Amino acid sequence: MLQDLPHPNPLPASGTKASTQHWTLTRDAEGLAWLTFDKQGATTNTLSKAALAQFNAALDALDANPPKGLVIRSGKAGGFIAGADVDEFGEIHDAAGVRDVLHRGWDTFERLARARYPTLALVRGYCLGGGLELALACRYRVVVDEPSTRLGLPEVMLGIVPGWGGIKRLPRLAGAPAALDMMLTGKTIDARRAKRLGIADECVAPRIMDNTARGVLLAAPASRTLPFPLSLTQWGLVRRFIAQSARKRVAQRARREHYPAPYVILDLWERFDGDPFAPPPGDPASIETLFATPTTLNLIRVFHLQERLKSLGKVDAPQVARVHVVGGGTMGGDIAAWCALRGLAVTLQDQDAARLAPAMKRAAALFKERLKDPRRIRDALDRLIPDVAGAGIRHADVVIEAIFENVEAKRALFADVEARARPDALLATNTSSIPLEDIATALATPARLIGLHFFNPVARMMLVEVVAGRDSDPALVARGAAFVRAIDKLPLPVRSAPGFLVNRVLAPYLMTAMRCVDEGIAPEAVDEAAVAFGMPMGPIELADTVGLDICMAVGRMLGGAEQPPKALAQHVEAGELGKKSGKGFYTWVGGRAQKATAPSVPPGLGRRLVDPLVAEAESALAAGIVSDADLVDAGAIFGAGFAPFRGGPLHFAHAKA
């Protein structure tokens, strides 16, 4: 593994280099060492066992002949380091294996932090998990001011913790409030925020990043210390108060029995200063206890499911620059806004300007929330163009229909679009209930039509069902998946059938919940049973959020001759459609359901609610709606909100069998 960099090896002379499989070490005329990470055979840098061993070999060489300073940078165009190699987690079979993995990174970064020479991480692009922990162990950090630069510790999303020093070092740099927010939510921050928080010493443009790194190391300024108010967050009593407050906030989102990782992060920070080896065996904060829960393995499974969905969009396809969306309602307007947010030129069509105004207002709010920078907000608004006449159709690479669910209206629209669109344009419908075959009859070339089924709210729901009709050209379906990935969504290929996958498995779950209300069980009790099972939101609140009229339509489409739940029919007849009308099963105030205290939950209610969803997932697999069980689980988790820590409905059913 280290043929070109034996152990130990003196640092090469100026202008020369020494390489291993993954790292290249050079020295410049000013005596600075530059260590470049470019993981062989991978598009992304991850810290595998081999990569860390070779990094330690490089540190051996540097210790033998110390430089004036060390810059650690990436040789990948896309980013710095994405974290540990998650694939190697499958090799962990016992507590000793857990400790081996922890020591591998912890010991390496402790060594880096003790280096006799100044060290600097030059971060461009993603810097996540173990990658950020490596950067935190350096004396300095320079980040590149580009939209792609994102820093974070997302381990909690995998059911694990930042065990390579992140829990210890991040609060010392940014203060406990900001650091805990990052670690407990897995949220990432951009380069400018990293500088404001004190995580980065400098935030610079790409053209001067190397010179800045060189200048910082040669100047060797004193390491940054926390301002006095934030330094108080490191004191014992203050630390205890912050941890208690954070636990209460976490408990509002996740129960410890379902998601123990955020609680372990707080325990490690409060009681052990972030040292994962300090808790004794059996302590709730011990890493061995954490890895012993099924949650960790299941959330790692969910990570792999997400990567699988991403891979389905990695196909050779023409680049999309222009999108035209027909329908300025909630779905159409929000699809258009998302595409503009992701850098595409978008024209949005509806019958008149008044119908487009609410969509433009929502788009402006989205851009403000996500982009922060006034210039980027302005640029995004410039990319979203109201287009009552539909002039953008003839220029669009992708045309998405998102009008109301009426097959005749959709047929008429697509007949017009096909006549005006470029011959190579991708034509897609956002229908949630109408088979593509029924719409495609209006086209001279039915093979051109595919489905791109987004979910509400578009900005938060990452899944998009890429629907293949009976006559859809497979190459165009693949183009649709590539487009979905290009706008940073997760494509799920599905076959055209009533409800596709997500609505098909969700409908019996929602209908069962509403029939429980018909039986006299309080909506709050129904929701509590589902949340106790692990669902992020109860089915009654979810139905109100989706819209009871939509639930009624989908229920009729999928339920055949079965009568809808009485309570649902009564609410719809009264015009009480849920959140959008201000009243449904719940009264909604300020976007929140007003719930009474949940009464006692009948025994077994959680499984009664979930079992129909699991059964329908099995039926969908048998019917070939998607190609395999993993994709069923992925669709249920990312589209229907099935409890992620259970690994998906089919995985859950198999584990319980």
C-alpha positions as CSV (number, residue, x, y, z in Angstrom):
1,M,0.0,0.0,0.0
2,L,2.9,2.3,0.7
3,Q,5.4,1.4,-1.9
4,D,6.3,5.0,-2.7
5,L,6.2,6.3,0.8
6,P,8.0,3.8,3.1
7,H,7.7,4.1,6.9
8,P,9.3,6.3,8.1
9,N,10.4,8.5,5.2
10,P,11.9,12.0,5.2
11,L,9.8,14.7,3.6
12,P,10.7,15.1,0.0
13,A,12.9,17.9,-1.1
14,S,11.4,21.1,-2.6
15,G,9.7,20.4,-5.9
16,T,9.5,16.6,-5.5
17,K,6.6,14.5,-4.3
18,A,5.9,11.1,-2.7
19,S,2.7,9.3,-3.3
20,T,0.7,6.4,-1.8
21,Q,-2.5,4.9,-3.2
22,H,-4.6,7.8,-1.9
23,W,-2.3,10.6,-0.7
24,T,0.4,12.8,-2.4
25,L,2.9,14.7,-0.3
26,T,4.9,17.6,-1.8
27,R,7.0,20.4,-0.4
28,D,7.3,23.9,-1.9
29,A,10.1,26.4,-2.0
30,E,8.9,28.1,1.2
31,G,9.2,24.9,3.2
32,L,5.4,24.2,3.3
33,A,4.2,20.7,2.9
34,W,1.0,20.0,0.8
35,L,-0.8,16.8,1.5
36,T,-3.4,16.0,-1.2
37,F,-6.1,13.4,-0.7
38,D,-7.4,11.8,-3.9
39,K,-8.9,8.4,-3.1
40,Q,-8.1,6.0,-5.8
41,G,-11.0,4.4,-7.7
42,A,-13.6,6.6,-6.1
43,T,-15.4,9.8,-7.0
44,T,-15.6,10.9,-3.4
45,N,-13.0,11.1,-0.7
46,T,-13.9,8.9,2.3
47,L,-11.7,8.0,5.2
48,S,-11.4,4.2,4.9
49,K,-9.0,2.1,7.0
50,A,-6.4,2.1,4.2
51,A,-6.8,5.9,3.7
52,L,-6.2,6.6,7.4
53,A,-3.2,4.2,7.6
54,Q,-1.6,6.0,4.7
55,F,-2.4,9.4,6.3
56,N,-0.5,8.2,9.4
57,A,2.4,7.2,7.2
58,A,2.5,10.7,5.8
59,L,2.5,12.1,9.3
60,D,5.4,9.8,10.1
61,A,7.3,11.4,7.2
62,L,6.5,14.9,8.4
63,D,7.5,14.1,11.9
64,A,10.9,12.9,10.7
65,N,11.5,16.2,8.8
66,P,9.0,18.8,10.1
67,P,7.9,21.4,7.6
68,K,7.2,25.1,8.3
69,G,3.5,24.2,7.9
70,L,1.2,21.6,6.4
71,V,-1.8,22.2,4.1
72,I,-4.2,19.3,3.8
73,R,-6.4,19.5,0.7
74,S,-8.5,17.4,-1.7
75,G,-7.6,16.3,-5.2
76,K,-11.2,15.8,-6.0
77,A,-13.0,18.5,-7.9
78,G,-16.3,17.9,-6.0
79,G,-15.3,18.2,-2.4
80,F,-12.9,17.8,0.5
81,I,-13.8,14.7,2.5
82,A,-17.3,13.2,2.8
83,G,-16.5,11.4,6.1
84,A,-15.8,7.8,7.1
85,D,-16.2,4.9,4.7
86,V,-19.7,3.8,5.7
87,D,-19.3,0.5,3.8
88,E,-16.7,-0.6,6.4
89,F,-19.3,-0.3,9.2
90,G,-20.6,-3.7,8.0
91,E,-17.4,-5.2,9.3
92,I,-18.4,-4.3,12.9
93,H,-19.7,-7.4,14.7
94,D,-19.0,-6.7,18.4
95,A,-17.9,-4.1,20.9
96,A,-14.2,-4.6,20.1
97,G,-15.0,-3.8,16.5
98,V,-16.7,-0.5,17.5
99,R,-13.7,0.5,19.5
100,D,-11.3,-0.3,16.7
101,V,-13.1,2.0,14.3
102,L,-13.3,4.7,17.0
103,H,-9.6,4.5,17.8
104,R,-8.7,4.5,14.1
105,G,-10.0,8.1,13.6
106,W,-9.7,9.4,17.2
107,D,-6.0,8.5,17.6
108,T,-5.1,9.8,14.1
109,F,-6.8,13.2,14.7
110,E,-5.4,13.5,18.2
111,R,-2.0,13.0,16.7
112,L,-2.7,15.7,14.0
113,A,-3.8,18.1,16.7
114,R,-0.5,17.6,18.6
115,A,1.7,18.3,15.5
116,R,4.8,20.4,16.2
117,Y,4.2,22.4,13.0
118,P,1.1,24.5,12.1
119,T,-1.5,22.6,10.2
120,L,-4.3,23.9,7.9
121,A,-7.3,22.3,6.2
122,L,-8.1,23.9,2.8
123,V,-11.8,23.1,2.3
124,R,-13.5,23.4,-1.0
125,G,-16.8,21.6,-1.5
126,Y,-18.3,19.1,0.9
127,C,-16.6,18.7,4.3
128,L,-18.7,16.2,6.3
129,G,-18.4,13.9,9.2
130,G,-14.9,12.6,9.6
131,G,-13.8,15.1,7.0
132,L,-14.8,18.0,9.3
133,E,-13.4,16.2,12.3
134,L,-10.0,16.1,10.5
135,A,-10.3,19.8,9.7
136,L,-11.2,20.6,13.3
137,A,-8.0,18.8,14.4
138,C,-6.0,21.2,12.3
139,R,-4.8,24.5,13.8
140,Y,-6.4,26.6,11.0
141,R,-9.1,26.2,8.4
142,V,-9.6,28.1,5.1
143,V,-12.9,27.6,3.4
144,V,-13.7,28.4,-0.2
145,D,-16.7,30.7,-0.8
146,E,-18.7,28.6,-3.3
147,P,-22.3,27.3,-3.0
148,S,-20.9,23.7,-3.1
149,T,-18.9,24.2,0.1
150,R,-20.9,22.7,2.9
151,L,-19.6,21.8,6.4
152,G,-21.4,19.5,8.8
153,L,-21.4,16.6,11.2
154,P,-24.3,14.5,9.9
155,E,-23.5,11.3,11.8
156,V,-26.7,11.6,13.8
157,M,-28.6,10.9,10.5
158,L,-26.9,7.5,10.5
159,G,-27.7,6.8,14.1
160,I,-24.1,7.3,15.2
161,V,-22.1,10.2,16.7
162,P,-19.1,12.3,15.7
163,G,-16.7,9.9,17.6
164,W,-13.4,11.1,16.0
165,G,-13.3,14.3,18.0
166,G,-16.1,16.4,16.7
167,I,-18.1,16.5,19.9
168,K,-15.0,17.8,21.7
169,R,-13.6,20.3,19.2
170,L,-16.6,21.9,17.5
171,P,-18.1,23.4,20.7
172,R,-14.7,24.9,21.5
173,L,-14.6,26.7,18.2
174,A,-18.2,27.7,17.6
175,G,-19.6,27.7,21.1
176,A,-22.1,25.1,22.4
177,P,-25.4,26.4,21.0
178,A,-24.3,26.5,17.3
179,A,-22.2,23.3,17.6
180,L,-25.0,21.3,19.2
181,D,-27.5,22.5,16.6
182,M,-25.2,21.2,13.9
183,M,-24.5,17.8,15.6
184,L,-28.1,17.1,16.8
185,T,-29.8,17.9,13.5
186,G,-27.1,16.9,11.0
187,K,-27.5,20.3,9.3
188,T,-24.7,21.6,7.1
189,I,-23.5,25.2,6.9
190,D,-22.0,27.2,4.1
191,A,-18.5,28.8,4.0
192,R,-19.6,32.2,5.1
193,R,-21.5,30.9,8.1
194,A,-18.5,28.8,9.0
195,K,-16.4,31.9,9.1
196,R,-19.0,33.8,11.2
197,L,-19.2,31.0,13.7
198,G,-15.4,30.8,14.0
199,I,-15.1,27.4,12.5
200,A,-13.2,28.8,9.6
201,D,-10.3,31.3,10.0
202,E,-10.7,32.6,6.4
203,C,-13.4,32.4,3.8
204,V,-12.0,33.3,0.3
205,A,-12.7,33.0,-3.4
206,P,-11.3,30.0,-5.3
207,R,-8.7,32.1,-7.1
208,I,-6.8,33.0,-3.9
209,M,-7.4,29.9,-1.8
210,D,-3.9,28.5,-2.2
211,N,-2.2,31.8,-1.5
212,T,-4.4,32.4,1.5
213,A,-3.5,29.0,2.9
214,R,0.1,29.7,2.4
215,G,-0.2,33.2,4.0
216,V,-2.0,31.9,7.1
217,L,0.6,29.2,7.7
218,L,3.6,31.5,7.2
219,A,2.0,34.2,9.5
220,A,1.0,31.5,12.1
221,P,-1.4,33.7,14.0
222,A,-2.6,32.7,17.4
223,S,-5.4,30.1,17.4
224,R,-8.8,31.6,17.7
225,T,-10.5,31.5,21.2
226,L,-14.2,31.8,22.0
227,P,-15.5,35.3,22.9
228,F,-16.2,35.5,26.6
229,P,-20.0,35.0,26.4
230,L,-19.6,31.8,24.4
231,S,-16.7,30.6,26.5
232,L,-19.2,30.4,29.4
233,T,-20.9,27.5,27.5
234,Q,-17.9,25.3,28.3
235,W,-18.3,25.8,32.1
236,G,-19.8,22.8,34.0
237,L,-23.0,24.4,35.4
238,V,-23.7,26.2,32.1
239,R,-23.0,23.0,30.2
240,R,-25.4,21.1,32.3
241,F,-28.2,23.7,31.7
242,I,-27.6,23.8,28.0
243,A,-27.7,20.0,27.7
244,Q,-30.9,19.8,29.7
245,S,-32.6,22.4,27.5
246,A,-31.3,20.6,24.3
247,R,-32.7,17.3,25.5
248,K,-36.1,18.8,25.9
249,R,-36.0,20.1,22.3
250,V,-34.7,16.8,21.0
251,A,-37.5,15.0,22.8
252,Q,-40.1,17.1,20.8
253,R,-38.7,15.6,17.6
254,A,-37.4,12.1,18.5
255,R,-37.8,9.6,21.3
256,R,-34.7,8.2,22.8
257,E,-36.0,4.6,22.3
258,H,-36.3,5.3,18.6
259,Y,-33.3,7.6,18.0
260,P,-30.7,7.3,20.8
261,A,-27.8,9.1,18.9
262,P,-28.7,12.7,19.7
263,Y,-29.1,11.9,23.4
264,V,-25.7,10.1,23.3
265,I,-24.1,13.2,21.8
266,L,-25.5,15.3,24.6
267,D,-24.3,12.9,27.3
268,L,-20.8,12.7,25.8
269,W,-20.5,16.5,25.6
270,E,-22.0,17.2,29.0
271,R,-20.4,14.5,31.1
272,F,-17.3,13.3,29.2
273,D,-16.2,16.4,27.2
274,G,-16.7,14.5,23.9
275,D,-14.5,11.5,24.7
276,P,-16.2,8.4,23.4
277,F,-14.0,6.1,25.4
278,A,-14.8,7.6,28.8
279,P,-18.3,6.2,29.5
280,P,-18.1,2.8,31.3
281,P,-19.6,-0.3,29.7
282,G,-23.4,-0.2,30.1
283,D,-23.6,3.5,30.4
284,P,-26.3,4.9,28.1
285,A,-23.6,7.2,26.6
286,S,-21.3,4.3,25.7
287,I,-20.7,3.8,22.0
288,E,-21.1,0.0,22.4
289,T,-24.6,0.5,23.8
290,L,-25.4,2.7,20.8
291,F,-24.2,0.3,18.2
292,A,-26.1,-2.5,19.9
293,T,-29.4,-1.0,19.0
294,P,-31.1,-1.9,15.7
295,T,-31.5,1.8,15.1
296,T,-27.9,2.3,14.0
297,L,-27.9,-0.6,11.6
298,N,-31.2,0.4,10.2
299,L,-30.3,4.1,9.7
300,I,-27.1,3.0,7.9
301,R,-29.3,0.9,5.7
302,V,-31.4,4.0,5.0
303,F,-28.2,5.8,4.0
304,H,-27.4,3.0,1.5
305,L,-31.0,3.2,0.2
306,Q,-30.6,6.9,-0.4
307,E,-27.3,6.3,-2.2
308,R,-29.1,3.7,-4.3
309,L,-31.7,6.2,-5.4
310,K,-29.0,8.7,-6.2
311,S,-27.3,6.1,-8.4
312,L,-30.5,5.7,-10.5
313,G,-30.1,9.2,-11.7
314,K,-26.5,8.8,-12.8
315,V,-27.1,8.2,-16.5
316,D,-25.8,9.9,-19.6
317,A,-28.4,12.4,-20.5
318,P,-28.6,15.8,-22.2
319,Q,-28.0,18.6,-19.7
320,V,-31.2,20.5,-18.7
321,A,-31.0,24.3,-18.7
322,R,-34.6,25.4,-19.2
323,V,-37.8,24.0,-17.6
324,H,-41.4,25.0,-18.4
325,V,-44.1,24.3,-15.8
326,V,-47.8,24.5,-16.6
327,G,-49.9,25.1,-13.5
328,G,-49.1,27.7,-11.0
329,G,-50.9,26.1,-8.0
330,T,-49.3,24.7,-4.9
331,M,-47.5,21.9,-6.7
332,G,-46.7,23.5,-10.0
333,G,-45.5,26.7,-8.5
334,D,-43.4,25.0,-5.9
335,I,-41.8,22.7,-8.5
336,A,-40.9,25.7,-10.6
337,A,-39.4,27.5,-7.6
338,W,-37.3,24.4,-6.7
339,C,-36.0,24.2,-10.2
340,A,-35.0,27.9,-10.2
341,L,-33.4,27.4,-6.8
342,R,-31.3,24.7,-8.3
343,G,-30.0,27.0,-11.0
344,L,-32.3,26.3,-13.9
345,A,-34.1,28.9,-16.1
346,V,-37.8,28.3,-15.5
347,T,-41.0,29.6,-17.1
348,L,-44.2,29.2,-15.1
349,Q,-47.6,29.2,-16.9
350,D,-51.1,29.6,-15.7
351,Q,-54.3,31.2,-17.0
352,D,-53.5,34.7,-15.8
353,A,-51.0,36.7,-13.8
354,A,-53.2,36.8,-10.7
355,R,-53.0,33.0,-10.5
356,L,-49.2,33.1,-10.7
357,A,-48.8,35.8,-8.0
358,P,-49.1,33.4,-5.0
359,A,-46.5,31.1,-6.5
360,M,-44.0,33.9,-7.1
361,K,-44.6,35.0,-3.5
362,R,-43.9,31.5,-2.1
363,A,-40.8,31.3,-4.4
364,A,-39.4,34.5,-3.0
365,A,-39.9,33.2,0.6
366,L,-38.1,29.9,-0.3
367,F,-35.2,31.7,-1.9
368,K,-34.8,34.0,1.1
369,E,-34.9,31.0,3.5
370,R,-32.4,28.9,1.5
371,L,-30.0,31.3,-0.1
372,K,-29.7,34.1,2.5
373,D,-27.4,36.2,0.3
374,P,-29.4,39.0,-1.4
375,R,-27.5,38.6,-4.7
376,R,-28.2,34.9,-4.9
377,I,-31.9,35.6,-4.0
378,R,-32.1,38.1,-6.8
379,D,-30.5,35.8,-9.3
380,A,-32.9,33.0,-8.4
381,L,-35.9,35.3,-8.8
382,D,-34.5,36.4,-12.2
383,R,-34.5,32.7,-13.2
384,L,-38.2,32.2,-12.5
385,I,-40.3,33.9,-15.2
386,P,-44.1,34.2,-15.2
387,D,-45.3,33.1,-18.6
388,V,-49.1,33.3,-19.1
389,A,-48.8,32.8,-22.9
390,G,-46.6,29.7,-22.6
391,A,-43.9,31.1,-24.7
392,G,-41.3,29.1,-22.8
393,I,-42.6,25.8,-24.1
394,R,-40.7,26.1,-27.4
395,H,-37.4,26.6,-25.6
396,A,-37.7,24.1,-22.7
397,D,-35.6,21.0,-22.3
398,V,-38.3,19.7,-19.9
399,V,-42.0,20.5,-19.8
400,I,-43.9,19.5,-16.6
401,E,-47.7,19.6,-16.4
402,A,-49.1,20.2,-12.9
403,I,-52.7,21.2,-13.4
404,F,-55.8,19.9,-11.6
405,E,-56.5,16.1,-11.8
406,N,-58.8,15.9,-14.8
407,V,-57.9,13.5,-17.6
408,E,-59.6,15.5,-20.4
409,A,-57.9,18.8,-19.3
410,K,-54.5,17.0,-19.3
411,R,-55.1,15.5,-22.7
412,A,-56.0,18.9,-24.2
413,L,-52.9,20.4,-22.6
414,F,-50.5,17.8,-23.8
415,A,-51.9,18.0,-27.4
416,D,-51.1,21.7,-27.4
417,V,-47.7,21.2,-25.7
418,E,-46.6,18.5,-28.1
419,A,-47.3,20.8,-31.1
420,R,-45.3,23.6,-29.6
421,A,-42.4,21.9,-27.8
422,R,-39.1,20.9,-29.3
423,P,-39.0,17.4,-30.7
424,D,-36.3,16.4,-28.1
425,A,-38.0,18.0,-25.1
426,L,-39.0,15.8,-22.2
427,L,-42.7,15.8,-21.6
428,A,-43.8,14.9,-18.0
429,T,-47.0,14.9,-16.0
430,N,-47.1,15.4,-12.2
431,T,-50.3,13.5,-11.9
432,S,-50.7,11.6,-8.6
433,S,-53.7,9.4,-9.7
434,I,-54.3,9.2,-13.4
435,P,-52.6,6.4,-15.3
436,L,-50.2,7.7,-17.9
437,E,-51.8,5.6,-20.6
438,D,-55.0,7.6,-20.3
439,I,-53.2,10.9,-20.7
440,A,-50.9,9.8,-23.5
441,T,-53.7,9.0,-25.9
442,A,-53.7,12.7,-26.8
443,L,-50.1,12.6,-28.1
444,A,-49.1,11.8,-31.6
445,T,-46.1,10.0,-30.0
446,P,-47.3,8.5,-26.7
447,A,-43.8,7.3,-26.0
448,R,-42.8,10.8,-25.2
449,L,-44.8,11.0,-22.0
450,I,-43.4,10.1,-18.6
451,G,-44.5,10.9,-15.1
452,L,-42.5,13.0,-12.6
453,H,-44.6,12.8,-9.4
454,F,-43.4,15.3,-6.8
455,F,-44.6,15.3,-3.2
456,N,-45.9,18.2,-1.1
457,P,-44.2,20.2,0.3
458,V,-41.8,20.1,-2.7
459,A,-39.0,21.9,-0.9
460,R,-38.9,19.3,1.9
461,M,-39.9,16.0,0.2
462,M,-36.8,14.7,-1.6
463,L,-38.5,11.8,-3.4
464,V,-39.8,12.0,-6.9
465,E,-41.5,9.0,-8.5
466,V,-40.3,8.7,-12.1
467,V,-43.3,6.9,-13.8
468,A,-43.0,4.7,-16.8
469,G,-46.3,4.3,-18.7
470,R,-47.1,1.3,-20.9
471,D,-45.8,3.1,-24.0
472,S,-43.1,5.3,-22.4
473,D,-39.7,5.2,-24.1
474,P,-37.2,3.7,-21.5
475,A,-34.5,6.2,-22.6
476,L,-36.8,9.1,-21.8
477,V,-37.6,7.5,-18.4
478,A,-33.9,7.4,-17.7
479,R,-33.6,11.0,-18.8
480,G,-36.3,11.8,-16.3
481,A,-34.4,10.1,-13.5
482,A,-31.3,12.1,-14.5
483,F,-33.2,15.4,-14.4
484,V,-34.6,14.5,-10.9
485,R,-31.1,13.9,-9.7
486,A,-29.8,17.1,-11.3
487,I,-32.2,19.2,-9.2
488,D,-31.0,17.4,-6.1
489,K,-34.0,15.1,-5.6
490,L,-34.1,11.3,-5.3
491,P,-35.6,9.5,-8.3
492,L,-37.7,6.3,-7.8
493,P,-38.6,4.5,-11.0
494,V,-42.1,3.1,-10.8
495,R,-44.5,1.5,-13.2
496,S,-47.7,3.3,-14.0
497,A,-50.5,1.9,-11.9
498,P,-53.2,3.5,-9.6
499,G,-51.4,5.4,-6.8
500,F,-47.9,4.4,-8.2
501,L,-46.0,3.2,-5.1
502,V,-46.2,5.9,-2.4
503,N,-49.9,6.7,-2.6
504,R,-50.7,3.1,-3.0
505,V,-49.0,2.1,0.3
506,L,-50.1,5.3,2.1
507,A,-53.8,5.1,1.3
508,P,-54.7,2.0,3.4
509,Y,-52.7,3.5,6.3
510,L,-54.6,6.8,6.2
511,M,-58.0,5.1,5.6
512,T,-57.5,2.7,8.5
513,A,-56.6,5.7,10.8
514,M,-59.8,7.5,9.8
515,R,-61.9,4.4,10.3
516,C,-60.5,4.3,13.8
517,V,-61.9,7.8,14.3
518,D,-65.3,6.5,13.0
519,E,-65.1,3.9,15.8
520,G,-64.8,6.7,18.4
521,I,-61.1,6.7,18.9
522,A,-59.9,10.3,19.3
523,P,-57.8,11.6,16.5
524,E,-55.1,12.5,19.0
525,A,-54.9,8.9,20.2
526,V,-54.6,7.6,16.7
527,D,-51.8,10.0,16.0
528,E,-50.0,9.2,19.2
529,A,-50.1,5.5,18.4
530,A,-48.4,6.1,15.1
531,V,-45.8,8.4,16.5
532,A,-45.1,5.9,19.3
533,F,-44.5,3.4,16.5
534,G,-42.0,5.8,15.0
535,M,-43.8,7.7,12.3
536,P,-42.7,11.3,12.1
537,M,-46.3,12.5,12.0
538,G,-49.6,10.9,12.9
539,P,-51.9,9.8,10.0
540,I,-54.8,12.1,11.0
541,E,-52.5,15.2,11.0
542,L,-50.9,13.9,7.8
543,A,-54.3,13.6,6.1
544,D,-55.2,17.2,7.2
545,T,-51.8,18.4,5.8
546,V,-52.2,16.6,2.5
547,G,-55.8,17.8,2.1
548,L,-58.9,15.7,2.9
549,D,-60.3,16.2,-0.6
550,I,-57.1,14.7,-2.0
551,C,-57.4,11.8,0.5
552,M,-61.0,11.3,-0.6
553,A,-60.0,11.2,-4.3
554,V,-57.1,8.8,-3.8
555,G,-59.2,6.6,-1.5
556,R,-61.9,6.3,-4.2
557,M,-59.3,5.6,-6.8
558,L,-57.6,2.8,-4.9
559,G,-60.5,1.6,-2.7
560,G,-62.8,0.4,-5.5
561,A,-66.4,0.0,-4.3
562,E,-65.5,0.4,-0.6
563,Q,-67.1,3.4,1.1
564,P,-64.8,6.1,2.4
565,P,-64.6,6.6,6.2
566,K,-67.6,8.5,7.4
567,A,-65.7,11.2,9.2
568,L,-63.7,11.9,6.1
569,A,-66.8,12.2,3.9
570,Q,-68.4,14.5,6.4
571,H,-65.5,16.9,6.6
572,V,-65.1,17.1,2.8
573,E,-68.9,17.7,2.4
574,A,-68.6,20.5,4.9
575,G,-65.7,22.1,3.0
576,E,-63.4,21.3,5.9
577,L,-60.4,20.1,3.9
578,G,-57.6,20.3,6.6
579,K,-54.7,22.7,6.9
580,K,-55.4,24.6,3.6
581,S,-59.0,25.5,4.8
582,G,-58.1,26.0,8.4
583,K,-60.2,23.1,9.6
584,G,-60.4,19.4,9.1
585,F,-60.0,16.7,11.7
586,Y,-58.1,19.4,13.6
587,T,-58.5,23.2,13.7
588,W,-55.3,24.8,12.2
589,V,-53.9,28.0,13.6
590,G,-50.7,29.6,12.2
591,G,-50.0,26.4,10.2
592,R,-50.2,24.2,13.3
593,A,-52.8,21.6,14.3
594,Q,-54.6,22.4,17.6
595,K,-54.6,19.1,19.4
596,A,-56.1,18.2,22.8
597,T,-54.1,16.1,25.2
598,A,-54.0,12.6,23.8
599,P,-56.2,10.2,25.7
600,S,-55.0,6.7,26.5
601,V,-54.0,4.7,23.4
602,P,-55.8,1.4,22.9
603,P,-53.3,-1.6,23.0
604,G,-52.1,-2.7,19.6
605,L,-53.3,0.4,17.8
606,G,-49.9,1.2,16.3
607,R,-49.6,-2.1,14.6
608,R,-53.2,-2.0,13.5
609,L,-52.4,1.3,11.7
610,V,-49.1,0.1,10.2
611,D,-50.0,-3.5,9.1
612,P,-52.1,-2.4,6.1
613,L,-49.2,-0.3,4.9
614,V,-46.9,-3.2,5.2
615,A,-49.3,-5.5,3.4
616,E,-49.8,-3.0,0.6
617,A,-46.0,-2.7,0.3
618,E,-45.7,-6.4,-0.2
619,S,-48.6,-6.3,-2.8
620,A,-46.9,-3.5,-4.7
621,L,-43.6,-5.5,-4.9
622,A,-45.5,-8.6,-6.1
623,A,-47.2,-6.5,-8.7
624,G,-43.9,-5.2,-10.0
625,I,-44.6,-1.5,-9.3
626,V,-40.9,-1.2,-8.5
627,S,-38.1,-3.6,-9.3
628,D,-37.1,-4.9,-5.8
629,A,-37.8,-4.8,-2.1
630,D,-35.2,-2.2,-1.3
631,L,-36.8,0.3,-3.6
632,V,-40.2,-0.4,-1.9
633,D,-38.6,0.4,1.4
634,A,-36.9,3.5,0.0
635,G,-40.1,4.8,-1.5
636,A,-42.0,4.2,1.8
637,I,-39.3,6.0,3.9
638,F,-38.6,9.0,1.7
639,G,-42.1,9.4,0.2
640,A,-44.6,8.1,2.8
641,G,-42.6,8.9,5.9
642,F,-42.3,5.3,7.2
643,A,-40.3,5.2,10.4
644,P,-36.6,5.4,9.1
645,F,-35.2,3.7,12.2
646,R,-37.1,0.6,11.3
647,G,-35.4,0.3,7.9
648,G,-38.5,0.3,5.7
649,P,-41.8,-1.7,5.8
650,L,-40.6,-4.9,4.2
651,H,-37.4,-4.9,6.2
652,F,-39.5,-4.4,9.3
653,A,-41.8,-7.2,8.4
654,H,-38.9,-9.5,7.7
655,A,-37.1,-8.6,11.0
656,K,-40.3,-9.4,12.9
657,A,-41.0,-12.7,11.1
